[in-house]
Each structure stands twice: as structure tokens, then as C-alpha cells.
């Protein structure tokens, strides 16, 4: 190999080894092997070499070209691996760590969604009363969602215009649960009394307007024990409502109603001002939830002897009580993922609800 080719090879290999990223490496390749590259120019000038020396010169040029190409490929693998390692190190995330809070008032500040916060508050308040949280599937059988709850076949809630059905399985059509009551049924089937649970979760009904959504959240409570009566139900709900809304003397009214799964059944109203919307003030009443003593047929459907055990149940919409507590006028922003709305109504992720500091 002639001195000029040896020098070109040594210089190029040094430049390749010094290339720290793909862009620098490509610049070396273009400078040597590109259309106007130094080695390309030597290959183009091969025709001017004397015939007796052309063969040897051509072999030497091809040897240098092959060596440079091999060095380029080897360095490219090194550079790409180095870049990947740097990217993985920069984008590394430890999912076991809690989220890092941002300074208040910064553009990146976020918060706990109001619905999630209300669920935390419900768990805190009812947990202090001895309730535990029960969960169940969103897709339920007709029997769990309706039949076991003493809802007959002709009940309007079973009609297509009220209920989301999914394709039939073994001749039966499962439904998207219209309430969280099926979890109460599953709890009574799987656990022996006494029972004390709350059931927060998503529910689905074919209803959509400014005050209704086809998907919403509900929490229900169930207590099964010996000698349970309406006094226990009233005391439980009055204490909860006054603690949740933070109004020690909040007026609470129980009004006779009808539900197929409770007997007797009662709607629960709270005092408010229709004119100002302020809770606990004025002479008006606002319906807030439904409740009642568990129907004996429901107990019997779950294998619980109604002559020995009694209980009460209640249920309310989580969006509804959240809107009332925080003065949110419209249901739809709950599901619009507007970060500005979340910053306004969201809760501090580092301040969980507590009975000491208030929910």
C-alpha cells in the first residue's frame, strides 16, 4: 500500500474513532466515501494510472475502502448503543416512587380529581364507622343486577332504553351494572353476617344530558346484623352527611318512598336555600340519596335468614354530592379532562382526607 493510502486510512480511522454521535460519524463517511469524498476521488482517478500499475493500485484502494466501511459500521454500533444508554438513563422512571409535587402556582401543578377525592373522603368517613370497601365487576349477570334485588322482569329498568346490554353468553345477556348493588349481592353470597360494607364504583345507564351521564359513579352501603332497625340507618346517614358537608347542624329529613330491594324505603333530603343554593340554610329541601331496610326477599335470595338477620342499605351519586359540596354547576366537565378545571377543583395529592383535619 502506498504512503498516501496508508495516511488516508489512518486519518479516517482516527476520525471515525473520535465520532461521538451518528451525525459526526456520517460527516466522516461523506468526507471520505461521498460523491466528492477523498477516497472516491482516488477511485475516479484510477483510469489515469499507468496500465501496469493500475491493478495493484485498484486492489489497494478497494482494501482501504473495505477497511473504512468496516470501521464505520463498528463505530456506528458503538455510537447507537451509547445513545440508547443515554436515552434510557434520561428517561428512567421509578414507578415505585410517589409522584413528585410541584410548587403551588406553577404551570405544571395538578391535583386529585374531585371524584377520586370524594371516594377517599367516603372511605375515610365510613371507615371510621366500621365499614370496609367491597368491589365487583362492571359487567354483571341479569340476576345479580336485577333478579336477586327483587326487581321483577316487567320493571322498566330492565328495558333496553334504560340499560346497556352486551352480547349474550349461553343464551343470557349480561348488562353493564346500573348500580353498585350487585356487589352487595356478591358480598352477602360470599360472606356470613354480620356485614358492613360500602361499594363505590362506576355504573352505567342509557341517559345523557346536562345533568346525567351514561357513565357515572355511585356509592352504596350495606349493614347486616341482628336487631338492626331504622334508628341505626338514620344515625349513620345523619352523621355522614353532616361530616361530609362540614355542617354540624345540617337539617336532614327522611321521606317515605319505594324501592323494590328495601322495605320500608326512604328518600333522604337535606336543608338548603333554593334561592342561593347554600346548604343548611333556607327553608327548602334537596333530595340527596335513597335508603331503606333490606327487603326480606333480598336476604333470602342470598341465603340469609330474614327471621334472624336484618339490615339497611343506602345509595347516592358521587358526582351529585361532589357538585353540591364544591359548588360545581355542570356535570359534563367531570369527564372533559380539562387541566384548568382540574387545577381549580382538584385536591392536593399530599393532603389525604382525615377526621382530624376535616374531609
TORDREN-194122 format. One line per 2 residues: number of its first residue (from 1); their letters; for each residue x, z, y of N, C-alpha, C. Coordinates in steps of 0.02 Angstrom, whole numbers, plus 50000, padded with zeros to 5 digits. Layout:
// residues N
NUM> A> X/Z/Y/X/Z/Y/X/Z/Y ~ ... $
This chain:
// residues 359
1> XX> 50043/50000/49940/50000/50000/50000/50044/50000/50062 ~ 50028/49956/50110/50068/49952/50170/50058/50012/50214 $
3> XX> 50105/50021/50261/50103/50081/50303/50040/50085/50346 ~ 50015/50026/50371/49956/50028/50414/49895/50051/50375 $
5> XX> 49887/50032/50312/49830/50054/50272/49836/50128/50253 ~ 49896/50150/50238/49906/50221/50222/49889/50265/50282 $
7> XX> 49910/50243/50341/49895/50281/50402/49821/50281/50416 ~ 49787/50223/50407/49715/50219/50418/49678/50264/50370 $
9> XX> 49700/50265/50307/49666/50307/50257/49674/50381/50274 ~ 49736/50400/50291/49749/50470/50306/49710/50492/50368 $
11> XX> 49708/50450/50420/49673/50467/50482/49597/50473/50469 ~ 49571/50426/50429/49499/50427/50415/49479/50487/50374 $
13> XX> 49519/50503/50323/49503/50561/50281/49506/50625/50321 ~ 49552/50630/50368/49556/50689/50411/49494/50694/50455 $
15> XX> 49471/50637/50482/49411/50637/50524/49349/50656/50483 ~ 49348/50632/50420/49291/50648/50376/49290/50723/50362 $
17> XX> 49347/50752/50346/49350/50824/50331/49332/50866/50392 ~ 49343/50840/50452/49328/50878/50513/49255/50870/50535 $
19> XX> 49219/50823/50505/49148/50812/50524/49106/50872/50502 ~ 49073/50906/50551/49037/50968/50536/48962/50957/50525 $
21> XX> 48937/50898/50541/48865/50886/50534/48854/50812/50516 ~ 48794/50794/50494/48781/50725/50473/48793/50674/50529 $
23> XX> 48779/50693/50591/48789/50645/50647/48863/50629/50656 ~ 48907/50679/50654/48979/50667/50661/49006/50627/50602 $
25> XX> 48980/50641/50543/49003/50604/50484/48982/50531/50488 ~ 48924/50518/50513/48901/50449/50520/48941/50412/50573 $
27> XX> 48963/50447/50624/49004/50416/50676/49071/50393/50647 ~ 49100/50433/50602/49163/50412/50568/49151/50351/50525 $
29> XX> 49096/50350/50489/49080/50293/50446/49074/50229/50487 ~ 49038/50232/50542/49028/50172/50584/49095/50149/50613 $
31> XX> 49137/50197/50634/49201/50179/50665/49248/50144/50617 ~ 49240/50158/50552/49286/50129/50503/49253/50073/50464 $
33> XX> 49192/50083/50440/49160/50034/50396/49103/49995/50429 ~ 49088/50009/50492/49035/49972/50526/49054/49900/50540 $
35> XX> 49008/49864/50572/49021/49792/50586/49083/49782/50628 ~ 49095/49829/50672/49155/49824/50715/49207/49876/50696 $
37> XX> 49202/49903/50636/49248/49955/50614/49318/49931/50602 ~ 49364/49978/50602/49435/49961/50595/49451/49930/50527 $
39> XX> 49423/49959/50474/49435/49930/50407/49398/49864/50398 ~ 49339/49858/50427/49301/49795/50423/49340/49739/50457 $
41> XX> 49372/49754/50512/49412/49704/50548/49471/49680/50505 ~ 49502/49727/50468/49557/49707/50424/49532/49663/50367 $
43> XX> 49472/49679/50341/49444/49637/50288/49427/49567/50312 ~ 49401/49564/50375/49385/49498/50403/49449/49457/50415 $
45> XX> 49504/49489/50429/49567/49454/50442/49606/49436/50380 ~ 49578/49450/50322/49613/49436/50260/49627/49360/50251 $
47> XX> 49583/49319/50280/49592/49246/50273/49654/49220/50308 ~ 49680/49258/50356/49740/49236/50393/49804/49256/50359 $
49> XX> 49799/49295/50306/49858/49317/50270/49884/49259/50226 ~ 49949/49256/50218/49980/49203/50178/49953/49205/50107 $
51> XX> 49941/49147/50075/49910/49145/50009/49947/49187/49957 ~ 50012/49189/49959/50049/49225/49909/50042/49301/49916 $
53> XX> 50023/49326/49976/50015/49398/49988/49942/49420/49991 ~ 49897/49370/49992/49825/49385/50003/49796/49429/49947 $
55> XX> 49815/49414/49884/49786/49451/49828/49805/49525/49831 ~ 49869/49537/49843/49892/49607/49846/49862/49643/49905 $
57> XX> 49858/49607/49963/49829/49638/50023/49755/49654/50012 ~ 49718/49609/49981/49647/49620/49969/49636/49679/49923 $
59> XX> 49676/49685/49870/49669/49741/49824/49682/49807/49860 ~ 49731/49808/49904/49747/49869/49941/49690/49888/49989 $
61> XX> 49662/49837/50022/49606/49851/50068/49546/49879/50029 ~ 49530/49849/49972/49473/49874/49932/49486/49944/49906 $
63> XX> 49548/49959/49889/49565/50026/49866/49553/50078/49921 ~ 49575/50060/49982/49564/50106/50039/49489/50114/50054 $
65> XX> 49452/50058/50051/49380/50061/50064/49345/50106/50014 ~ 49363/50098/49949/49331/50140/49897/49348/50214/49907 $
67> XX> 49410/50228/49926/49430/50298/49937/49392/50328/49996 ~ 49385/50289/50050/49349/50314/50109/49275/50325/50093 $
69> XX> 49244/50278/50056/49174/50286/50038/49163/50347/49995 ~ 49209/50359/49948/49203/50419/49905/49210/50482/49947 $
71> XX> 49257/50482/49994/49267/50541/50037/49205/50553/50080 ~ 49174/50498/50105/49113/50505/50145/49057/50537/50104 $
73> XX> 49047/50514/50042/48993/50541/50001/49005/50615/49984 ~ 49069/50631/49969/49084/50701/49952/49072/50746/50012 $
75> XX> 49094/50724/50071/49085/50766/50131/49011/50769/50151 ~ 48973/50715/50138/48902/50715/50155/48866/50770/50114 $
77> XX> 48883/50776/50050/48853/50828/50009/48870/50897/50036 ~ 48933/50906/50057/48953/50971/50085/48915/50986/50150 $
79> XX> 48911/50937/50194/48878/50947/50259/48804/50961/50250 ~ 48770/50924/50206/48699/50935/50195/48685/51003/50164 $
81> XX> 48727/51025/50117/48719/51092/50088/48730/51146/50141 ~ 48779/51135/50184/48792/51183/50238/48733/51186/50286 $
83> XX> 48704/51128/50303/48647/51127/50348/48586/51161/50317 ~ 48576/51150/50252/48520/51182/50217/48528/51258/50216 $
85> XX> 48589/51281/50202/48601/51353/50202/48588/51384/50271 ~ 48609/51348/50323/48597/51373/50391/48523/51376/50408 $
87> XX> 48487/51325/50386/48415/51324/50399/48379/51380/50361 ~ 48397/51390/50298/48366/51443/50258/48381/51511/50289 $
89> XX> 48441/51520/50314/48459/51584/50345/48420/51595/50409 ~ 48411/51540/50448/48375/51547/50512/48300/51557/50502 $
91> XX> 48272/51527/50448/48200/51531/50437/48181/51584/50386 ~ 48229/51625/50366/48215/51676/50316/48163/51726/50341 $
93> XX> 48117/51744/50298/48064/51791/50316/48056/51842/50261 ~ 48058/51905/50279/48047/51959/50231/47973/51977/50232 $
95> XX> 47935/51953/50182/47863/51964/50182/47845/52036/50166 ~ 47894/52076/50146/47879/52146/50132/47878/52189/50195 $
97> XX> 47903/52162/50250/47905/52200/50313/47839/52195/50350 ~ 47820/52246/50387/47759/52241/50429/47771/52193/50486 $
99> XX> 47718/52166/50516/47727/52120/50573/47761/52154/50631 ~ 47803/52118/50666/47837/52146/50724/47792/52141/50785 $
101> XX> 47778/52196/50817/47733/52193/50876/47768/52161/50935 ~ 47731/52129/50978/47758/52101/51039/47742/52147/51097 $
103> XX> 47781/52142/51148/47770/52185/51206/47702/52169/51237 ~ 47664/52220/51259/47598/52208/51290/47606/52161/51350 $
105> XX> 47559/52115/51354/47558/52068/51410/47597/52005/51399 ~ 47634/51999/51343/47671/51938/51330/47625/51885/51302 $
107> XX> 47647/51822/51307/47605/51766/51285/47594/51767/51210 ~ 47642/51799/51173/47636/51798/51100/47595/51856/51073 $
109> XX> 47570/51898/51117/47533/51957/51094/47469/51938/51057 ~ 47456/51968/51000/47395/51956/50962/47359/52021/50948 $
111> XX> 47317/52022/50898/47281/52083/50882/47241/52075/50818 ~ 47215/52131/50794/47172/52131/50735/47104/52103/50754 $
113> XX> 47078/52057/50714/47013/52027/50728/46959/52082/50730 ~ 46910/52077/50776/46860/52129/50782/46823/52144/50716 $
115> XX> 46810/52093/50675/46776/52105/50612/46820/52147/50565 ~ 46884/52128/50561/46930/52167/50519/46936/52238/50545 $
117> XX> 46937/52246/50611/46942/52313/50640/46880/52355/50623 ~ 46822/52324/50627/46761/52360/50611/46761/52382/50537 $
119> XX> 46785/52338/50493/46790/52357/50423/46836/52417/50413 ~ 46891/52419/50451/46936/52476/50447/46901/52539/50471 $
121> XX> 46862/52533/50525/46826/52591/50551/46773/52616/50502 ~ 46737/52568/50471/46687/52587/50421/46719/52624/50363 $
123> XX> 46776/52599/50340/46811/52631/50285/46833/52701/50304 ~ 46856/52709/50366/46879/52774/50389/46821/52824/50392 $
125> XX> 46766/52803/50422/46709/52849/50432/46676/52867/50366 ~ 46661/52817/50325/46628/52832/50262/46676/52864/50212 $
127> XX> 46741/52848/50219/46790/52880/50176/46791/52956/50187 ~ 46782/52976/50250/46780/53048/50265/46718/53081/50234 $
129> XX> 46666/53041/50219/46606/53068/50187/46610/53065/50111 ~ 46666/53042/50085/46674/53040/50013/46659/52974/49981 $
131> XX> 46649/52921/50020/46635/52854/49993/46700/52819/49976 ~ 46698/52777/49925/46754/52732/49910/46730/52660/49919 $
133> XX> 46777/52615/49925/46761/52544/49936/46755/52509/49869 ~ 46701/52471/49860/46691/52430/49800/46690/52356/49820 $
135> XX> 46715/52313/49776/46717/52242/49790/46690/52202/49731 ~ 46670/52140/49744/46643/52097/49692/46650/52024/49711 $
137> XX> 46632/51978/49666/46640/51906/49679/46591/51880/49731 ~ 46611/51827/49767/46566/51795/49815/46514/51751/49780 $
139> XX> 46531/51724/49722/46483/51684/49683/46453/51728/49629 ~ 46387/51734/49631/46352/51781/49587/46300/51746/49544 $
141> XX> 46282/51779/49490/46226/51755/49450/46161/51771/49484 ~ 46109/51734/49467/46043/51747/49495/46019/51818/49479 $
143> XX> 46037/51841/49420/46014/51908/49400/46047/51962/49442 ~ 46113/51958/49453/46147/52009/49493/46123/52007/49566 $
145> XX> 46112/51946/49591/46094/51939/49662/46020/51952/49676 ~ 45977/51938/49627/45905/51945/49639/45871/51988/49585 $
147> XX> 45875/51967/49523/45835/51998/49470/45846/52072/49463 ~ 45907/52093/49459/45921/52165/49450/45899/52206/49509 $
149> XX> 45891/52175/49567/45871/52210/49628/45796/52209/49639 ~ 45758/52192/49586/45686/52193/49589/45659/52141/49638 $
151> XX> 45695/52085/49645/45672/52029/49687/45641/51977/49641 ~ 45576/51969/49641/45542/51925/49592/45557/51851/49603 $
153> XX> 45537/51811/49554/45550/51739/49557/45518/51705/49617 ~ 45460/51731/49638/45424/51698/49693/45448/51722/49762 $
155> XX> 45498/51766/49764/45522/51791/49828/45553/51734/49868 ~ 45539/51729/49934/45565/51672/49974/45641/51669/49977 $
157> XX> 45675/51726/49967/45748/51725/49969/45777/51683/49913 ~ 45738/51670/49860/45763/51630/49805/45755/51555/49817 $
159> XX> 45723/51536/49870/45711/51465/49883/45773/51430/49909 ~ 45776/51364/49900/45834/51326/49920/45847/51330/49995 $
161> XX> 45795/51338/50035/45805/51338/50107/45835/51404/50132 ~ 45839/51455/50089/45869/51518/50109/45935/51532/50074 $
163> XX> 45949/51497/50019/46004/51516/49976/46049/51457/49960 ~ 46115/51469/49958/46163/51417/49937/46173/51423/49861 $
165> XX> 46153/51371/49825/46163/51369/49753/46223/51324/49736 ~ 46257/51340/49682/46313/51299/49658/46291/51266/49593 $
167> XX> 46328/51214/49569/46307/51180/49508/46296/51227/49450 ~ 46246/51210/49409/46225/51254/49354/46280/51262/49302 $
169> XX> 46284/51321/49274/46330/51337/49219/46288/51363/49161 ~ 46290/51328/49105/46249/51346/49046/46175/51349/49064 $
171> XX> 46153/51302/49106/46083/51299/49124/46061/51347/49179 ~ 46107/51387/49204/46090/51435/49257/46128/51418/49321 $
173> XX> 46094/51425/49377/46125/51408/49441/46153/51471/49475 ~ 46219/51479/49479/46246/51535/49518/46232/51524/49593 $
175> XX> 46237/51577/49631/46224/51573/49703/46283/51604/49741 ~ 46292/51581/49803/46335/51619/49849/46296/51680/49869 $
177> XX> 46323/51739/49858/46284/51800/49866/46253/51805/49936 ~ 46189/51822/49938/46154/51826/50001/46159/51895/50033 $
179> XX> 46189/51942/49998/46202/52009/50022/46256/52039/49977 ~ 46282/52097/49995/46333/52128/49952/46302/52174/49900 $
181> XX> 46235/52174/49895/46201/52216/49846/46221/52203/49773 ~ 46240/52141/49754/46262/52131/49684/46320/52176/49665 $
183> XX> 46362/52195/49714/46417/52240/49698/46391/52310/49681 ~ 46336/52329/49713/46304/52392/49694/46281/52390/49621 $
185> XX> 46251/52333/49602/46229/52325/49532/46288/52330/49485 ~ 46342/52294/49500/46401/52296/49457/46430/52366/49452 $
187> XX> 46429/52402/49508/46455/52470/49508/46413/52515/49463 ~ 46346/52509/49468/46303/52551/49427/46308/52533/49353 $
189> XX> 46322/52469/49339/46329/52448/49269/46395/52472/49239 ~ 46447/52478/49280/46513/52493/49254/46535/52565/49263 $
191> XX> 46500/52602/49304/46519/52671/49317/46460/52718/49304 ~ 46476/52776/49279/46424/52827/49268/46414/52868/49332 $
193> XX> 46352/52887/49346/46341/52930/49405/46378/52996/49397 ~ 46392/53030/49453/46374/53014/49521/46415/52957/49551 $
195> XX> 46385/52920/49597/46416/52861/49628/46410/52867/49703 ~ 46463/52849/49737/46461/52849/49811/46509/52794/49834 $
197> XX> 46482/52736/49853/46524/52679/49872/46497/52645/49933 ~ 46541/52612/49970/46521/52563/50021/46548/52495/49998 $
199> XX> 46512/52442/50018/46529/52375/49996/46533/52328/50056 ~ 46591/52322/50088/46598/52272/50141/46619/52205/50112 $
201> XX> 46597/52150/50144/46618/52084/50119/46578/52028/50150 ~ 46597/51966/50130/46563/51907/50156/46498/51895/50119 $
203> XX> 46449/51868/50155/46385/51848/50125/46366/51780/50154 ~ 46318/51747/50121/46303/51677/50138/46228/51665/50137 $
205> XX> 46202/51636/50190/46132/51616/50193/46126/51551/50232 ~ 46078/51509/50213/46069/51444/50245/46034/51453/50311 $
207> XX> 46070/51479/50361/46041/51495/50425/46096/51488/50478 ~ 46084/51450/50531/46136/51438/50580/46106/51424/50649 $
209> XX> 46120/51469/50696/46102/51459/50766/46145/51505/50808 ~ 46126/51517/50870/46168/51557/50915/46177/51629/50892 $
211> XX> 46130/51653/50853/46134/51723/50830/46140/51730/50755 ~ 46146/51674/50719/46153/51676/50646/46207/51627/50624 $
213> XX> 46241/51644/50570/46293/51601/50542/46282/51594/50467 ~ 46297/51535/50438/46288/51528/50365/46336/51572/50325 $
215> XX> 46390/51596/50357/46434/51645/50325/46440/51703/50374 ~ 46428/51763/50350/46435/51822/50393/46457/51880/50350 $
217> XX> 46467/51938/50381/46493/51996/50345/46441/52052/50346 ~ 46441/52089/50293/46392/52142/50284/46426/52201/50251 $
219> XX> 46401/52260/50265/46423/52320/50229/46361/52356/50203 ~ 46364/52375/50141/46310/52413/50111/46338/52478/50082 $
221> XX> 46295/52528/50077/46315/52591/50048/46268/52611/49992 ~ 46294/52647/49943/46254/52669/49887/46276/52739/49867 $
223> XX> 46227/52784/49859/46239/52851/49834/46191/52864/49777 ~ 46217/52882/49719/46176/52901/49661/46199/52970/49637 $
225> XX> 46151/53016/49635/46167/53083/49612/46102/53118/49594 ~ 46107/53178/49571/46047/53218/49557/46020/53248/49621 $
227> XX> 45954/53250/49627/45920/53284/49682/45936/53254/49751 ~ 45952/53189/49753/45963/53156/49817/45895/53141/49849 $
229> XX> 45889/53152/49914/45825/53141/49948/45837/53109/50017 ~ 45781/53096/50053/45786/53061/50117/45827/53100/50168 $
231> XX> 45827/53165/50163/45867/53205/50210/45941/53188/50206 ~ 45966/53175/50145/46036/53155/50138/46048/53086/50171 $
233> XX> 46001/53041/50160/46007/52974/50190/46008/52979/50266 ~ 45961/53016/50295/45957/53021/50367/46019/53054/50397 $
235> XX> 46041/53107/50366/46101/53141/50391/46162/53097/50389 ~ 46170/53059/50334/46228/53015/50326/46228/52961/50381 $
237> XX> 46171/52928/50392/46168/52873/50439/46172/52896/50511 ~ 46141/52953/50527/46144/52978/50596/46217/52996/50614 $
239> XX> 46251/53030/50568/46321/53048/50581/46363/52985/50588 ~ 46352/52935/50546/46392/52874/50550/46380/52838/50616 $
241> XX> 46318/52827/50635/46303/52789/50696/46330/52823/50758 ~ 46324/52888/50762/46349/52923/50821/46425/52922/50824 $
243> XX> 46457/52926/50766/46530/52923/50766/46555/52852/50780 ~ 46522/52803/50751/46545/52734/50760/46539/52711/50832 $
245> XX> 46483/52725/50864/46473/52704/50934/46501/52754/50984 ~ 46525/52811/50960/46555/52860/51005/46507/52892/51052 $
247> XX> 46444/52900/51032/46392/52932/51074/46364/52991/51035 ~ 46383/53051/51055/46366/53110/51017/46291/53122/51012 $
249> XX> 46253/53103/51063/46180/53114/51063/46141/53049/51057 ~ 46170/52999/51024/46136/52935/51016/46068/52944/50982 $
251> XX> 46013/52922/51013/45948/52928/50980/45944/52882/50919 ~ 45919/52908/50863/45912/52870/50802/45841/52880/50775 $
253> XX> 45809/52824/50758/45740/52827/50734/45734/52791/50667 ~ 45698/52822/50620/45685/52793/50555/45613/52770/50553 $
255> XX> 45604/52706/50536/45538/52675/50539/45520/52644/50472 ~ 45460/52658/50448/45439/52634/50382/45443/52558/50378 $
257> XX> 45466/52533/50321/45473/52461/50311/45465/52445/50237 ~ 45486/52385/50217/45480/52365/50147/45541/52325/50127 $
259> XX> 45572/52346/50072/45623/52307/50037/45608/52313/49963 ~ 45616/52259/49925/45598/52262/49854/45643/52308/49813 $
261> XX> 45703/52323/49838/45750/52363/49799/45752/52437/49820 ~ 45711/52458/49869/45707/52528/49888/45634/52549/49895 $
263> XX> 45622/52613/49883/45555/52640/49889/45559/52717/49896 ~ 45542/52746/49953/45520/52712/50015/45578/52677/50050 $
265> XX> 45560/52631/50096/45609/52593/50134/45601/52608/50208 ~ 45656/52604/50244/45655/52620/50316/45703/52575/50354 $
267> XX> 45679/52551/50412/45723/52520/50461/45750/52576/50505 ~ 45811/52567/50528/45842/52618/50571/45854/52587/50639 $
269> XX> 45828/52620/50691/45835/52597/50760/45878/52646/50799 ~ 45911/52621/50851/45948/52665/50896/45922/52655/50967 $
271> XX> 45930/52705/51007/45906/52701/51076/45952/52658/51119 ~ 45922/52619/51163/45960/52577/51209/45917/52557/51268 $
273> XX> 45947/52527/51317/45911/52502/51375/45905/52427/51371 ~ 45844/52402/51365/45834/52330/51361/45857/52295/51425 $
275> XX> 45853/52330/51480/45870/52300/51544/45946/52293/51553 ~ 45984/52345/51536/46056/52344/51547/46096/52331/51484 $
277> XX> 46064/52340/51425/46100/52332/51362/46143/52392/51343 ~ 46138/52446/51380/46179/52506/51367/46149/52546/51310 $
279> XX> 46192/52564/51263/46170/52603/51205/46161/52676/51225 ~ 46110/52708/51194/46098/52779/51207/46062/52793/51271 $
281> XX> 46046/52742/51310/46012/52751/51374/45945/52714/51374 ~ 45902/52732/51418/45837/52698/51424/45789/52721/51370 $
283> XX> 45730/52694/51373/45678/52714/51326/45661/52663/51273 ~ 45705/52614/51262/45692/52561/51214/45728/52575/51148 $
285> XX> 45707/52538/51096/45736/52546/51030/45763/52479/51006 ~ 45819/52481/50969/45851/52421/50943/45862/52430/50868 $
287> XX> 45834/52384/50828/45844/52388/50756/45917/52375/50739 ~ 45945/52417/50695/46017/52413/50681/46033/52403/50608 $
289> XX> 45990/52430/50562/46005/52422/50490/45944/52439/50450 ~ 45948/52424/50385/45894/52440/50338/45919/52491/50287 $
291> XX> 45872/52530/50260/45892/52583/50214/45832/52603/50171 ~ 45844/52648/50124/45790/52674/50083/45816/52707/50020 $
293> XX> 45769/52737/49983/45787/52767/49919/45787/52712/49865 ~ 45837/52712/49823/45845/52659/49772/45783/52658/49727 $
295> XX> 45756/52598/49719/45695/52590/49679/45709/52609/49606 ~ 45662/52646/49574/45672/52664/49504/45685/52605/49458 $
297> XX> 45654/52547/49472/45666/52488/49430/45738/52465/49435 ~ 45768/52470/49494/45838/52450/49501/45883/52496/49461 $
299> XX> 45869/52561/49463/45908/52608/49423/45901/52593/49348 ~ 45839/52580/49327/45827/52566/49256/45860/52501/49235 $
301> XX> 45861/52451/49279/45894/52387/49263/45969/52396/49251 ~ 45997/52448/49280/46069/52461/49273/46084/52514/49221 $
303> XX> 46033/52534/49182/46044/52582/49129/46049/52654/49153 ~ 46022/52668/49212/46022/52736/49239/45952/52764/49236 $
305> XX> 45943/52822/49208/45877/52852/49200/45851/52877/49268 ~ 45799/52846/49296/45774/52867/49361/45741/52936/49361 $
307> XX> 45726/52963/49301/45698/53030/49298/45752/53083/49307 ~ 45815/53063/49298/45870/53111/49305/45910/53099/49368 $
309> XX> 45916/53036/49387/45958/53018/49444/45917/52986/49500 ~ 45936/53000/49561/45906/52969/49619/45962/52947/49665 $
311> XX> 45944/52907/49715/45996/52885/49761/45967/52850/49822 ~ 46010/52837/49870/45990/52799/49928/46040/52743/49940 $
313> XX> 46017/52692/49976/46058/52634/49993/46044/52613/50064 ~ 46092/52579/50094/46083/52554/50162/46126/52492/50170 $
315> XX> 46111/52452/50220/46150/52392/50233/46144/52370/50305 ~ 46198/52341/50331/46197/52318/50401/46246/52260/50408 $
317> XX> 46235/52219/50460/46280/52164/50475/46340/52187/50515 ~ 46399/52170/50493/46460/52193/50527/46467/52159/50595 $
319> XX> 46452/52094/50599/46455/52060/50663/46408/52093/50714 ~ 46349/52112/50691/46299/52140/50736/46323/52206/50767 $
321> XX> 46347/52252/50726/46369/52316/50754/46433/52307/50795 ~ 46474/52257/50777/46534/52244/50817/46516/52218/50886 $
323> XX> 46468/52172/50889/46445/52145/50953/46416/52200/50997 ~ 46377/52245/50968/46347/52299/51007/46400/52347/51033 $
325> XX> 46449/52363/50991/46499/52412/51011/46545/52385/51066 ~ 46563/52321/51062/46611/52293/51109/46580/52249/51163 $
327> XX> 46514/52244/51164/46481/52204/51216/46495/52130/51209 ~ 46499/52105/51148/46511/52033/51136/46444/51997/51136 $
329> XX> 46432/51950/51180/46365/51921/51188/46347/51865/51139 ~ 46398/51834/51107/46385/51774/51067/46419/51782/50999 $
331> XX> 46385/51761/50946/46412/51766/50879/46465/51714/50865 ~ 46458/51655/50892/46499/51598/50872/46574/51607/50884 $
333> XX> 46596/51639/50938/46670/51647/50947/46705/51686/50892 ~ 46667/51724/50851/46699/51760/50796/46736/51713/50749 $
335> XX> 46713/51650/50744/46740/51603/50695/46775/51544/50727 ~ 46788/51546/50792/46817/51488/50826/46893/51491/50830 $
337> XX> 46924/51545/50809/46997/51552/50809/47028/51540/50878 ~ 46994/51564/50930/47020/51558/50998/47065/51618/51012 $
339> XX> 47130/51606/51019/47178/51660/51027/47164/51699/51092 ~ 47136/51666/51143/47121/51702/51205/47066/51753/51194 $
341> XX> 47016/51734/51155/46961/51779/51139/46987/51837/51097 ~ 47032/51822/51049/47059/51874/51006/47101/51924/51047 $
343> XX> 47140/51899/51095/47179/51944/51136/47135/51991/51177 ~ 47077/51967/51196/47031/52008/51236/46996/52061/51193 $
345> XX> 46970/52040/51134/46930/52085/51093/46968/52114/51034 ~ 47028/52088/51020/47065/52111/50962/47091/52182/50971 $
347> XX> 47107/52215/50915/47131/52284/50915/47207/52286/50905 ~ 47238/52338/50928/47310/52348/50921/47327/52357/50846 $
349> XX> 47370/52314/50818/47385/52320/50747/47422/52384/50729 ~ 47452/52417/50778/47489/52478/50765/47449/52541/50780 $
351> XX> 47384/52534/50793/47341/52592/50807/47281/52590/50760 ~ 47290/52610/50697/47233/52610/50650/47182/52661/50670 $
353> XX> 47119/52650/50651/47066/52698/50669/47077/52765/50634 ~ 47060/52819/50668/47065/52885/50639/47010/52929/50667 $
355> XX> 46991/52980/50630/46939/53025/50653/46965/53071/50708 ~ 47030/53080/50711/47059/53124/50762/47059/53090/50830 $
357> XX> 47082/53027/50831/47089/52991/50895/47025/52952/50912 ~ 46979/52946/50864/46918/52908/50876/46923/52837/50850 $
359> X> 46868/52811/50824/46869/52744/50796/46849/52693/50849 $
